[in-house]
Amino acid sequence: MNTEIDARAWVDAGARLGARVRVGPGAIVAAGAVIGDDCEIGPHAVVYGGVTLGARVRVHAHAVLGDTPQDLGFDGAASRVDIGPGCVVREGATIHRGTGADTVTRVGANCYLMVNVHLAHNVRLGDRVIIANGALLAGHVAVGDGVFISGNALVHQFVRIGRLAMLGGGAAVSKDVPPGCICRANSLNEVTGLNVVGLRRAGWDAAARRGLKDAFNRLYRSGLNIRQAAAELRQFPEGHPARELGDFVATARRGICALAAGAAAAAADADA
C-alpha cells in the first residue's frame, strides 16, 4: 500500500487509511477518521473521528478537521465532516463537524481552502469553491459551485451564496448573495454587478452571460420589488440563467444583498 507514517505522528488503530497515504511529523489521526487514497496529512495537523477525506486531499500543517462545533447548544451528539476528493486545506484552517446528531459539514470536490479559513458547523460547500486566507463562514452557510470568497470575508450563519458568485476582500454578508454576482470589497450586503470573469472561466457562452445580465437588471434595476421580479424570472424555462436567479431569490429567507449605490450603470454596461 506504500503508506508512509512519520514515526513522530500518532495514528489511532481505529482510523482507516487508504493506499499511498502520507502522514507528517506530529500529525494526529483519531479513531473513526477515514482517509482516502493518496491523501497527505501535514505536520501537526489534526484529523478527528467522524472525518472522511476523499482521495487526493492535501491537509497542510496545523489544520484541524472535525473538532466539536462552537455552538452553546451542542450536546455531544455524533456528527461528521465529509471532504470531497482533490481538496486542499492549507495551514491553520479549521473545519468543525455538524452540531446535531448525524449532521454533517460538507466540502465538495476540488475545493481550495487557504490559510486560516474557518468553516463552522453544518457549512456546505459545492465543488470547486476557493476561499482565501482568513475568511470565516458561520454555521449552516451554503455555498454553490465555483464560488470565490476573498481574504478576510465574513459570512453570517444560514446565508446562501449562489454558484459562481464572488465576494471581495473583507466583504461581509448577512443576506444571500445571488448566483453569479460580485460583492464589493470591504462592504456590507452589497453587490456591484456580475462575476463576468468567473462566468467565462466556467464555460458560459455569450448568450448565457447576456441572459444572466438581463435577469440581473430585471431584478435590481426595473423598479419591481424583489418578489415581483423573482416571479417574472421564474417564468423562464428550467436551465435558463434567469430561472436560476429567480428560484434563488424566491427562496431567500434572509433576503438578498442590495445593489450598491452608484453600481447600477456599471451593471447595465458590464461586458456579460
C-alpha positions in Angstrom: 0.0 0.0 0.0 3.1 2.3 0.3 1.5 4.3 3.1 4.1 6.5 4.9 3.5 7.5 8.6 6.2 9.5 10.2 7.5 8.0 13.4 6.5 11.2 15.3 2.9 11.1 14.1 0.1 9.4 16.1 -2.4 7.4 14.1 -5.0 5.5 16.1 -5.5 1.9 15.3 -9.2 2.7 14.8 -8.5 5.1 11.9 -8.9 3.8 8.3 -6.2 4.8 5.9 -6.3 4.1 2.2 -3.4 3.4 -0.2 -0.4 5.7 -0.6 -1.4 8.0 2.4 1.3 10.1 3.9 1.2 11.4 7.5 3.7 14.0 8.6 5.5 14.5 11.9 3.4 15.5 14.9 0.1 14.9 13.0 -2.8 13.2 14.8 -5.4 10.9 13.1 -8.0 9.8 15.6 -10.1 6.7 15.8 -13.0 6.8 13.4 -11.3 9.0 10.8 -11.4 7.7 7.2 -8.5 8.9 5.0 -8.9 8.2 1.2 -6.2 7.0 -1.2 -3.3 9.3 -2.0 -4.1 11.8 0.8 -1.4 13.8 2.6 -1.7 14.9 6.2 0.8 17.6 7.0 2.9 18.3 10.1 0.9 18.8 13.3 -2.4 18.6 11.5 -5.3 17.0 13.4 -8.0 14.8 11.9 -10.6 13.8 14.4 -13.0 10.9 14.4 -16.1 11.4 12.2 -14.0 13.0 9.4 -13.9 11.4 5.9 -11.4 12.6 3.3 -11.9 11.6 -0.3 -9.0 10.7 -2.5 -6.1 13.1 -3.1 -6.9 15.5 -0.3 -3.9 17.5 1.0 -4.1 18.8 4.6 -1.3 21.2 5.4 0.4 22.0 8.7 -1.7 22.8 11.8 -5.1 22.4 10.1 -7.8 21.0 12.4 -10.6 18.9 10.9 -13.6 17.6 12.8 -13.3 19.3 16.2 -16.5 19.9 18.1 -18.7 22.9 17.0 -18.6 26.3 18.6 -22.3 26.1 19.5 -23.5 26.5 23.0 -26.4 24.2 22.2 -24.1 21.3 21.2 -24.9 18.2 23.3 -22.1 16.0 22.1 -24.1 14.1 19.5 -22.2 12.1 16.9 -21.8 14.2 13.7 -19.4 14.3 10.7 -17.1 16.2 8.4 -17.0 15.0 4.8 -14.4 16.4 2.4 -14.6 15.5 -1.3 -11.7 14.4 -3.5 -9.0 16.7 -4.7 -9.4 19.3 -2.0 -6.6 21.3 -0.5 -6.8 22.6 3.1 -4.0 25.0 3.9 -2.2 25.9 7.1 -4.2 26.6 10.2 -7.6 26.1 8.6 -10.4 24.7 10.8 -13.5 22.8 9.8 -15.9 21.9 12.6 -18.3 19.0 12.5 -22.1 19.3 12.5 -23.9 20.3 15.6 -26.9 17.9 15.6 -27.0 14.1 15.6 -26.0 12.6 12.3 -25.5 16.1 10.7 -22.5 16.9 8.5 -20.2 19.8 7.5 -19.6 19.0 3.8 -16.9 20.2 1.4 -17.4 19.3 -2.2 -14.7 18.1 -4.7 -11.7 20.1 -5.7 -12.1 23.0 -3.3 -9.2 25.1 -2.1 -9.3 26.5 1.4 -6.4 28.8 2.1 -4.6 29.8 5.3 -6.7 30.2 8.5 -10.1 29.7 6.8 -12.8 28.7 9.2 -15.8 26.6 8.3 -18.3 26.4 11.2 -20.7 23.5 11.9 -23.0 22.4 9.1 -21.5 24.5 6.4 -22.0 23.1 2.9 -19.6 23.9 0.1 -20.2 22.9 -3.5 -17.5 21.8 -5.9 -14.5 23.9 -7.0 -15.0 26.6 -4.3 -12.0 28.7 -3.5 -11.8 30.5 -0.1 -8.8 32.8 0.5 -6.9 33.5 3.7 -8.7 34.3 6.9 -12.3 34.1 5.5 -14.8 33.0 8.1 -18.1 31.1 7.4 -20.6 30.7 10.2 -22.9 27.8 10.9 -25.2 26.4 8.2 -23.8 28.6 5.4 -24.4 27.1 2.0 -22.0 27.9 -0.9 -22.7 27.0 -4.5 -20.3 25.5 -7.1 -17.4 27.7 -8.4 -17.8 30.4 -5.8 -14.7 32.6 -4.9 -14.5 34.1 -1.4 -11.7 36.6 -1.0 -9.5 37.1 2.0 -11.0 38.1 5.4 -14.6 37.9 4.1 -17.3 37.3 6.7 -20.4 35.2 6.1 -23.2 35.2 8.6 -24.9 32.0 9.7 -27.6 30.5 7.4 -26.5 32.7 4.5 -26.5 31.2 1.0 -24.0 32.2 -1.7 -25.2 31.2 -5.2 -22.9 29.4 -7.6 -20.2 31.4 -9.4 -20.6 34.4 -7.1 -17.6 36.2 -5.8 -17.0 38.1 -2.5 -14.3 40.8 -2.5 -11.7 41.0 0.2 -13.2 42.0 3.6 -16.8 41.8 2.4 -19.4 40.9 5.0 -22.7 39.4 4.1 -25.7 38.6 6.3 -28.0 38.3 3.4 -28.0 35.8 0.5 -25.7 36.5 -2.5 -27.5 35.7 -5.8 -25.8 33.4 -8.3 -23.1 35.0 -10.5 -23.0 38.2 -8.5 -20.0 40.1 -7.1 -20.0 41.6 -3.6 -17.6 44.6 -3.4 -14.6 44.5 -1.1 -15.0 45.9 2.4 -18.7 46.3 2.1 -21.8 45.0 3.9 -24.5 43.2 1.9 -23.8 45.0 -1.4 -23.5 43.6 -4.9 -22.0 45.7 -7.7 -22.6 43.5 -10.8 -21.8 40.2 -12.3 -18.7 37.9 -11.9 -18.1 38.0 -15.7 -14.6 36.5 -15.4 -15.9 33.7 -13.3 -18.7 33.0 -15.7 -16.4 32.9 -18.7 -14.0 30.5 -16.9 -16.9 28.3 -16.1 -17.7 28.0 -19.8 -20.7 30.3 -20.0 -21.1 31.5 -23.6 -22.1 35.0 -24.6 -25.8 34.1 -24.8 -25.9 32.7 -21.3 -24.0 35.7 -19.9 -26.4 38.1 -21.6 -29.3 36.1 -20.2 -28.0 36.5 -16.7 -27.2 40.2 -17.2 -30.8 40.8 -18.4 -32.1 38.9 -15.4 -29.8 40.8 -13.1 -31.1 44.1 -14.4 -34.7 42.9 -14.1 -34.0 42.1 -10.5 -32.2 45.2 -9.5 -33.0 48.0 -12.0 -36.5 47.5 -13.2 -38.3 49.2 -10.3 -40.1 46.0 -9.4 -39.9 44.8 -5.8 -37.9 41.6 -5.1 -41.0 39.4 -5.0 -42.4 40.7 -8.3 -39.0 40.4 -10.1 -38.5 36.9 -8.8 -41.9 35.9 -10.0 -41.2 37.2 -13.5 -37.8 35.4 -13.7 -39.3 32.2 -12.6 -41.4 32.2 -15.8 -38.3 31.3 -17.8 -37.8 27.6 -18.5 -35.6 25.3 -16.4 -32.0 25.7 -17.2 -32.2 29.3 -18.2 -30.0 31.7 -16.1 -33.0 33.9 -15.4 -34.9 30.9 -13.9 -32.0 30.0 -11.7 -31.7 33.6 -10.4 -35.5 33.8 -9.9 -35.6 30.5 -8.0 -32.7 31.5 -5.8 -34.3 34.9 -4.9 -37.7 33.4 -4.3 -36.3 31.0 -1.7 -34.1 33.6 0.2 -35.2 33.5 3.8 -32.7 36.2 4.8 -33.3 38.5 1.9 -30.7 39.2 -0.8 -27.8 41.7 -0.9 -28.8 45.1 -2.4 -27.3 46.8 -5.4 -24.6 49.2 -4.2 -25.1 52.9 -4.7 -23.5 54.0 -8.0 -23.3 50.5 -9.3 -26.5 50.4 -11.5 -24.9 51.9 -14.6 -21.9 49.7 -14.2 -24.2 46.6 -14.0 -26.0 47.7 -17.1 -22.8 48.3 -19.1 -20.9 45.3 -18.0 -19.5 43.0 -20.7 -21.6 40.0 -19.9 
